[in-house]
Amino acid sequence: MPVADISSRPGTDADPAAALLGSPVAGEDPAEVHLAHMFRDTVSRYAYRPASRVKVGEKWQIRTYADMGRRVEAISLALVEHGIARGDRVAIFSHNSPEWIEIDLAVMTVGAVPVPIYPTSTGEQVVHIIADAGVRIACVAGPAERDLVASIHDRTPSLKAVVVIDTPESGEDGRTGSGDAAEGDVAGTSPAAEGGVAGTSPAADSQDAVRNVPDGAHDSQDAAGGDLRVVALADVLSPQRTPERTAELKATVEERMSASSGDDVASLIYTSGTTGAPKGVMITHRAAMAQPAALDKFFTITPADHSLCFLPLSHALEWAWSMVLLTHGCLNTFVTNPKTIASMLVEVRPTLFVSVPKLYEQVMTVAHEKVSDSRLKTRLFNWSIGVGRRWWQASEDGRRPELGLRLRHKVADALVLKAIRTAVGGPKTVLAAGGAPLRQEVEEFFASVGLLVCQGYGLTEASPLVSFNSPGAHKFGTAGKPLVGSEIKEGAEGEILYRGPNIMKGYWNAPEATAQTIQDGWLHTGDVGHVDEDGYLVITDRLKDIIVTLNGKNISPQPIEGLLMADPLFEQAVILGDNRPCLTLLVKPSLPRVEELAEKLHLSLSGVDAMRSPELVEELRRRVADLTAKLPHQEQIRDLRVLWDDFTQDNGLLTPTLKVRRREVEKRFTEVIDEMYSRLAKLRKADHVRHDHEEAEHEKAGHGHAGDGHGHAGHGHGHGDGHRGTGE
């Protein structure tokens, strides 16, 4: 393959790459503070253990750590040959795959900085990240991503080359059907075996099956309008070089590794937050290595453990967890299609699993649904969960369950509990939740079936872990205890401030934003909460999400939304009221639940028609009133509108970790919201007119002054329609 030297750098003097690099610390073990050194150490210790696998058709493609190490080295040599220098930025614009991690590690190995881009990103988002980061090479998943990057090349002048991971000849799941194929079991052990992955015999070592991109793809000047060079990963992995040239490149890579520092930036991750333009968070190797060190104090993870990779690697949560797996020589199974996660959990039976709360909530909801068609099944289910809860509590109290409970638990486990554990792949060394709050009732449900979901809290700016629950220290309804060696305190307005070894280096090219976020060594998280009497962190809400009504009442919407989301009929719930006289609600019902409800109400409606029905709105109002009945007056919901638009990443209403982008929702449904508050204002005005009239009539009758007024913004029952929403 002809070498494309991209080392020419117009404006290099202005390139702030120095902000991404540190200096080696004498006497420090690089494997303890630098991810690329850690990976090399893992390869030397676990060379023939399985490192990654992915299912292509009915076959598993497996690579050992030795395989992975060779591929990382090959990519590293190619990066140096193509002119990538220390501090340069290389983007990874792809879905999850073993290649994603290999490229990530190779970029770190040569002292450059990986820049992850979500595979669901729009063209404008890709432009922003590539241009802002000054990306020089973009590694993309396939033809679609290649064409998108080529189409915006005139707006991303720093970009000189594109490496295509997959090819048009790939299967339906975007991958090829040959390559590192090892049919069936991993290292001689069935993926579905209870004990996980065992054995240390090497899997077949072979090159990636990615073929060359189509003729003409190596020269995209016409498509890109510039000198953008496009190459296939297969060419990168199988270069035509002389031994002398290879030796020369290897020497350069070793020089780069010798010059590396724990204070080099390991990843430039652009926040996908619920508000504002994405900012590049500079996570150093030292900060990233703080997470495995912290978890090792509370969890026993061994090379025999294995995990599923299905959250986007572009998000700090999955990326950091993958680094934990590499530290321990574990196997990571890549889920190419997140929609298959339920079947993959059952088939693979991972002993380690990290997910967002939505998955756990769905497991609980589906479990209840499966028995809802029978009163007897429902009674048995609830009885079993109750037995499981008492069994769990006895264990928590350190008590041996009495004989009667032991017998009942054996029956409950056979009837219900074991089936739920099977649905999430059996017993777990680590079962964790992050990325969004996990409701306490979900934690208690899983505990009842014998599974502890360890909820944690973090943010990209903390690389990302701040606190977590563990088997030896957990408390439901909290985000756990802070990392050992870190500190938490409350700032103004109850904001959580954090100080620890894993704080980001700062925001890329944003010194003012960095100065606002890190003050005197304290990271301002933007989250509101407190540390309780037992030392556990409790998160209440996002500071920016706190609602301040016109009456000056400060209200946290998240707890109210959590109350509503406990009802399976509610798929999404967004509380409104900032700078408004009262709270209102936008609700997206679950379509399957709506259709079930329509059947119970004997309505001959389905789909969107059912969502638009007055009967549904009335039922939603009733449930909202019941769920919020005990809330203070100022937290009562005065009106609602039903939305039938799905909340997805593609339409911008959800983040990659499935959190609602509150500001985007308010923007999208402005007409609906304005109409709702206009209607409430009319109702209040009518109430005041009626009250004044009644008071006047009262005085005319000679009864003195009027008693207490009763005008308020109540639950009107007229019909109101808004753009893509209805309400009664």
N, C-alpha and C positions, 0 to 999 in steps of 0.2 A: 504494500500500500504506500503510495507517495505520501511523504510527510508534509503536513501543513504547519509550518512554523508560524505561530501567532504571537511571537515574542515582541514584535514591534508595538510600542505603546505610546501613541500620541498623548501628550499631557500627563506622562508618568509622574512628573514632579508634583502634580496636584492630586495624585492618587493617594488616598489616606490609608493605604494598606498597612502602614506601620501600626495603626490602631488595632489591628487584628493579631499582632505578633507579640510574644513575650520573650524572655531570656531564660535559658536553662538555669536551674538552681543547683549549685554544687552539693553532692552527696545525696540527692533525691533519687529515688528509684523511679525511672520514667514509667514503668508499667503500672505504678500506683496513681499517676497523675495525668497520663496521656492515653487517649483511647487507642491510637494506632500502636503504641508500644504494648498496651494491654492485650490487644488482639494478637500480636506476634507471640506474646507469652502464652496465650491460650492455645494457639496453633502448636506450639512446641510441646505443650502438656497433653493435649487431646487430639493429636493429629488425625487419628483414625476413628474418632467418634463422629456421628452424623451432626452436621451443623445446620443444614437447611433442607427442606423438602417442599415440593409443590406438586399438586396433582394435575396431570395433563391427561384428559380423557379418563381412563381407568387405571392409569399407571402413575406411580410416584417417581418423580425426579429427585434424586438425593445427592447431596454433596457433603463430603466430610470436611473437617476443619483443614485438612491438608489440601483438599481441592480448593476450598475457599481461599486459603492463603496463596496458592499459586495464581488464582485469578485476580486477587487484589494486587499482587506484584505485577502481573502483566498490564493491568490498567494503569498502575503507578508509572511504569516505564513509558507507556504511551503518553501520559499526561506531561511528563518531563520532555519527551521528544517533540511534543506539540507546543512547547514553549511556555507551559504553565509554571509560574514562579511562586515562591512562598508569598502567601497573602492574597493570591489571585482567587477569584470566586468562580465556582463551578456549580451550575444549577442542576437539580434532579427533578424533572417534571414527569412523574410516572406514578402508576399505581404500585401497590406493594408487590415486591418480588425479591428473590435472593439477590438479583443483580442490583437492586436499589441499595442494599446494605454493602455489597462489594464495591460499588462505585463510591459510596460515602466513605468507606474506610480507605480506599485508594487515594481519594482527594486529601484526606487527613495525612496520609503517609508522606505525601510530597510537600506538606506544609501549606497547602491551599485550603480554602474554606468552602465546604458544601453549603448550597443554598436550596433548601427544599421548596418545591412549589406543589400545591395541592393539585391532584389530577383533575379535579372538578373546577379549577380556576377558569375564569373568563379571559378573553383576550386582553382586556384592559388591565386585569389583575396581573397577568403574566408580564405585560409591558412594564407596569409599575415596579415589579420585583426585579426583573432583569436590568432595567435602566437604573433603578435606585442602587442596586448592589454592584453595578458595573460588571455583570457576569460576562466571562470570556468564552466559556464552553457550556452548552446546555445538553444534558443527557436526557433524552425523551423516550417515552414508552413505545411509540410506534408512529405510523404514517400520519395519523390525525394530529398528534402533538407536533410532529416535524413540520407539517404544513402550517399549523398555527404560528409556530415560531418563525418560519420563513416569511409568513405574511406580514409580520410586524417588525421585520428586520430594519426597515428604514427608521424606526423609532427606538431601536436598541443598538446604537452604534458600537458599543463595547463588545458585542457578541461576534465571535469570529468562526465558531464551529459548532456543529450539532452532531451528537452521537446517538444513533437510533438503536434502542435495546431490542425491540421486537421487529417483526417484518410483516409485510402484507400476506405472506403465506401462513401466518399463524392460525391456530384454531379459533373457535368461537370465543374462547376465554382470553384471547389475545396472546397466546403463547404457542410455541411450536410443539410438535408432537414427538420429537426425538431429543437426543441429547443425553443428559445425565440421568438416564432411565435405570431405575432399579425396581423391577416390578414387585408389587405386594408389600412386604414387610420392611421395616427399617432395621438393619443390622440383625436380621433373623427374628425379630419380634413383631408380632402383629400390632398395627397402630391401635387396634381396639382392645389390646390386652390390658388388664387391670393395673398391672405393675408399670406401665409406661414403656419407654424405650430402654433396651438393655443391650449388652454386648459391646465389643470394641473392634469388631472386624471391619476393615475398610470397605466403603462402597466404591462402585466403579468410578474411576477417574476419567472424565472425558470433557471435551470442550463444549461450550454452549452451542445449541442448535440454531442460533440465530444466523440466518443467511445474509448475503449481501443485499443492500437495498437495491431497488430496481435501477437499470441502466439510466444514467443521467442524474441520479440522486446525489452523486458526489459533487455535482456542480450546480448549485441552485441559484446562480446569479440571476437567471431570468425570473424565477419565482420570487426571490427575495429582494431583487432590486439592488444587490450588492455582492460582495465577495464572501458570502456565507458558505462555508464548506460543510458538507454532510457526509458522514461515514457511518458504517455499521459496527456494532459492538463486536461482531465476529471478526472483522478486520483488525480491531484493536487487540483482540485476544490471540490472533494468529498472524503476527506481523512478519514481514520479510526483512530480516536484518542479518548483518554479519555478526559472528560471535564477538568481535571486537567492539562493535557498536553496542551490543547488548551489555557487555561488561562496563562500558563507559556510562551507560544510562544507570546501571545498578549502582555504580559508585556515586553518581549524583544523588540517587535516592537515599543512599546511606548517609551522605553528607547532610541531606535535609533532615533525616531522622536524628542525627547527632545534634543538629541545631534546634531541634524542637523543644518546646517548653510547655509545662502545664498551664501557662498563662496564654498560650496561643488560643485563638478562637476555633472551636471544634465545629460549630454550626452557626449559620446566620439564619435564624428562623423568623419568618415574618408572621406577626401575630394575626390571628384570624378573629380577633375580638368582636364583640357585639356592637361596638361603636367605633367610629373614626377610621382613618386610612391605616392600612397595615404598616407597622414599623419593624425594622430588622433588629431582632434581639441577638446580641453577641454572647453566646454561651461558650465559655472556655472549657478546655479539656479538664482542668482541675475541678471546675464546678460540676461538670457532668459525672466525673468519677466519685463525687461526694455521695451520689444516690446509691450506687452499689454498696459502698462502705456503710451507709446508714442502715440499709435493709439487712445487711449481713448480721447486724447486732440483734435482730428480732426474728429472722426467718432462716431456716436451714435449707438452702438450695444446693443441689448436687448436679453433676453432669447427667445423671439418670433422669432428671426432670426435663419436661419439654412443654412448649407453649404454642399458642396459636397467634399469628400476627394478622389481625384484620382491621384494627383501627388504622387510619392513615399514618404512614411513617413520616409524613410531612408535619405531623403534629408532635409537639414535644413529649406528650405522654407515651405514645407508642415507640418513638425513637429512643427515648431514655430507657424504657423497659427493654428494648432490644439490646441495648448496651449492657444491661444487667445480665441478660442471657449469655452474651458473649463472654462476660467476665467469668462465668461459671462453666463454660463449655457445654451449655445446654443446646438442645435441638429446637429450632424455630420452624414451625409449619406455616407456610404462607397461604392465606385465603385470598385467591384471586378475585372472587366475587363475594362481597360482604353479605349478599342475600342468601348465601348458602351456609352461613355461620351455624344455624341450628343443626343441620345435618352433619357438618364438620365436627362440631362438639361431640356428637354421639359417636362418630366414626373414629376420631383421633384420640378422644379421651385425654386431653392435656392435663398434666398435673399442675400447670401454672396457667393462670388466665387473668388478663386485665381487660376491663371493658368500661364503657360508659353506663350510667344508671339505666338508660332506656332498655337495654337488653335484659337486665334483671327484672325490671318492671314487667316486661312482656312475658317472661317466663312465669311470673306469679299470676299475671292476668290469664294466660292460656291455661294454666293449671286449674284455675277456678272455672273457666269456661267449659272445660272438658267434663265437668260434673254438673253443670247448671241445668241440664235437661232432665235430671232425675232427683227427686227429693231425697231418696235413699242414698244415692251417691254423694249428694251434697252433705248430708248428715255424717256419713262415714268420713268424708274428706275433712270436714271441720273437726270431727272427733280426733282424727289422726294428727292434724296440725296441733290441736290442743295438747295431746299426749307428747308430741315432739317438743313442744314449748316447755312442758314441765320437765322433760328429760334434760333438755338443754340447761334449764335453770339449776337443776340438781348438780349438773357438771360444773356450772359456773360457781356454785356455792361450795364445791369440793365435797359434796355428799355422794355417797353410794345410793342410787335409787332403791327404794324399797321393792320387795319382790313383786307386788302388784303392778307397780309402774314398769318394772322390767318386762313382765309378761305382756302388758298392754302395748309397750313400745315395740316389742317383737312383732305383734300383730299389725300395729300402725305402720311399721316400716315395710312389711310385706304388702300391705294394701295400697299405700300412698307414697310414703317418704322416699323409698328407694327409687321409685319411678321418676320423681322430680330430680333426685341427684343424677340419675342416668341422663336426664334431659340436658344437663350442663356438663356431661362427660365424666361423672363419677367424682371420687375424692380428689381434693386439691391440697397441694403444699402451699400455694398462694392463690387466693381468689380475691381480686381487688376491684374497686370501683373508683373512678376519677373523672375529671373533666366537667362534672356538674354535680349538684347535691343529690345524694341518695336518700329517699324517704325512709324514716325509721321503721315504718311498717314493713317495708321490703326487707330491711336487715333482719327484722324479727322473724319474718316468714322463712327466709333461708336458714336462719339459726334453728328453726323448728325442724327442718329436714336434715339437719346435721352439717350445714355448711356455713362457715363464718365468712361473710363478705367484708373485707377490710377496706373501709372507705378512707380515702386520703384527700388531701387538698394541696393544690399547687397552682402555679402559673408559669408561663414560659420564662418570665424574667427571673424565676428561681430554679430553672434548669431541670425539671419544673417542681420538684417535691419540696413541700414546706412541712407537712405533718401527715401522719398516717396511723391507723389502728393496726394492731397486730394480735396474734393469738395470745400473747402474754400480757397485752395492755390494750384493751378495747372498751369502748363505751358507745352504745348505739345512740344515734342522733348527734354525733360529733364527728369531726374530721380527724380525730386522733391527737396524738402528742407530737410536738415539734421534733425535728431531727435532733439527735444528740449533738451538742455543741452549738446549737443555734438559739436565738432568742426571739420572743414575740412580745409586743406591747401594744396598747391601744393608743392611737393618736387622736387628732381632732375628729369630732363627729363619730367616734367609735371605730375609725378605720384601723385595720390590722396592719401593723408595721413589723417587718421581719428583717433579722440580721443573721447571716450564716455563711458558711463556706461555699455555697452554691448560687450566690447572687450573680446575675449577669454582669458582663463587663460594661454594658451600656447599650444604648440604641445606636445603630449604625448611622453615621452622618447626622445625628440629631442631639447635639450637646445640650440644648435647652430642655428637651424632653427628658434626657437622662438626669439632668440636675433637678428637675421637678420630681422624678420618680425615686431617685436615690439621694437621700439627704442625711449627711453625717453617718454614712454607712448603713442607714436603715432603708429598706425597700418599702415604698408606699404601695400596698397591694391593690388599693381601690376597692377592697372588700370590707364590709362591716361585720363585726363580731366581737367575741371575747374569749378569754381562757377561763374555764370554769374552776370550781374549787378543787377538782381532782387533777387539774393540769391539762385537760382536754380542750382543744380548740373548737369553738362553735361559730360557724359562719352564718350570718343572718341574711345578708344580701349584698349586691353590688352597690357601692356608694353612689354611682351615677344612676342607679335604678331607683333609689329612694324617692318616693313620691311626696312632694310638699303641696298640699291642697291650698286653695285660696284662703282657707281659714287658718293656715299656718300649721296644720297637723302633719307630722312626719310619719309616713307609713311605708313599711317594707312590703313590697308586693310578693316576694318569693314565698313566704310562709302561707299567704292566702292562696296563691296558685298551687302550692303543694297540697293544701286541703282539698281543692277542687280536683286535682289530678289523681287523687286517691280513688275517684269514681272512674271505672273503665270507660264510661260514656264520653269522658272528656279526653280528647287526644292532645289538644293544646289549649292553654288558658293564659291570656295576657291581661293583667290588671292595668287600668288606665286611671289617670286622675291628677297628674302633675300640673300645677297651676290651674286646676279646675276646681269647681265647688264640691265635688264628691267623686267617689269611685264608680267606675263602670267596668265592663268586661267584654273582651272579644274571645269567643270560644269556637274552636274547631272540633266538632264531635268526631268520634270514631265511626266510620261508615258501617263496618260490620255490626256495631252496637246499635246504630240508628236503625238498621234494617231489622234487627232482632226486636227493637222497641216497636217499630211499625207493625210487625207481625202480632205482637202482644196487644197492641191497641186496635188491631183489626183494620189497619190502614192499607189500602191497595197501592202502596207507594214504595219506590226503591230508589237507591242512589241519591243524586242531588235533589230529586223531587221530595224525598223523605226529609232531607235536611232543611228544605224550605217550608215544610208544613207547620202551620200554627200549633198543632198538637205537640210537635217536637220542642218548639220554643217554650211552650207552657211547661213541659216536663223539665226542660233545662232550668227554667226559673224556679220550679219547685225544688229541684235538687240543689241548686245554688243556695236557696234560702235555708234549706235543712243543714247543709254543710257549714254555712257561715253563721248560723243562728246565735252562737255563743260569742261571736266577735264583738268588740266595742262598736258603739254607734258610728264612729268615723271610719271604721273598716268595713261597714256594710256596703254591699254592691247595689247600686240604685237602678241600674239598667244593664242590658246586655245585647249583643248582636251575634248572630251565628254566621260564621265564615264557612264557605265550602271549598275554598282554595286549600290545597295541601301545603304544608310547611316542609320545604325541602332545601337541600344545599343548592340545588340547581337554580331555584328561583330566589335565592339570597335570603330566605327567611330563617334558615338554620345555619349554625356554624358546623364545621366538620365533626365536632363532638356532640352535635345535635342540641345545642343550646339555642334558644330563640334569640334572634337579633331584634331586640325590642324596638329600637329606633327605626329599623327597616319596616317592621310591622306597622308602626304608627304612620310612617310615611306612605306605605302601600295602601292603607285603608283610611286615609285622612277624611274622605268624604263620608264614610260610614261613621267615623268618630264624631265629626262635626255635626252630622244630622242627629246623632244620639243625644249630644249635649244640648243642641238647639231644642229638641223635643222636651228634654227635662226642664229647660229654662221656661218654656211655655207652660208646662204643668205647674211649676212653682208660681209663675205669675198668676195663673188661673186660681191657684190655691189662695194666694194673697188677696185677690179680688173677692173671692167668695168669703174669706175670713173677715175682710173689712165690711162686706155687706151684712154678714151675720152679726158683727159687732154693732153696726149701726141700728139694725132691727132690734137688737137686744136693748140698746139704750132707749130707743123709742118706746119700748114696752115698759120702761121705768125700772129696769132691774139693775141700774148702776153700771159699773165698768165691766167689761167683758172678762171672762176667765182666761185661762192659758190658751194661747193659739195652738192650732194643730197643723199649720201649713208646713209641709216638708216635701222634699223630693222623694216621692214614694215609687212604688212599682206600678207604673201606668200599664194599661192593658190595651191601648190602641195599637194599631199595626204601623210599623215604620220600616221602610226599605232603604238600603244603602247599596253602594256599588259592591257587588260580590258579598253581600251580607244581609241578614234579615233580623228583625227583632219584633217583639210584640209589646 
